[in-house]
Amino acid sequence: MGKYLIANHDCWYTGISLAQSHIDYALNVMCKGNKRVKIVKQDYRDIEQKFDRIFFVGVSEHFGREYYRLFFETVRENLKKDGGFCAAYRLRQHHSSAC
C-alpha cells in the first residue's frame, strides 16, 4: 500500500508496526531511501499525530474483538477533521456445529 501511494501520489507516508521484520521490509525493500516515508515501531494506541488518511491493512487479525472499539476510537482521534479511513482485511469464515 505504501509503495503504491508514494509512487502514484504526492504524499507523505507513516507506517507503524510492532514487528521488526515488517519495519525492516518496509524500509529496505518497499520504500528504500524515500524521504517521504517514515516507518516506526510503535503501538497504535500511542500515536499522538493527526493524519489526513489512515489505512489499516490486516490489523484485525492481531487483536481480539474486545479491542475493536478501542482501535476505531483511536483511529477517530488520530484523523484530521476531514480525514478519511480505509480498512483492508480478510474475514475468516466461522463454522458452528449449530448450523
Secondary structure, 3 states (H helix, E strand, C coil): CHHHHHHHCCCCEEEEECCHHHHHHHHHHHCCCCCCEEEEECCHHHCCCCEEEEEEECCHHHCCHHHHHHHHHHHHHHEEEEEEEEEECCCCCCCCCCC
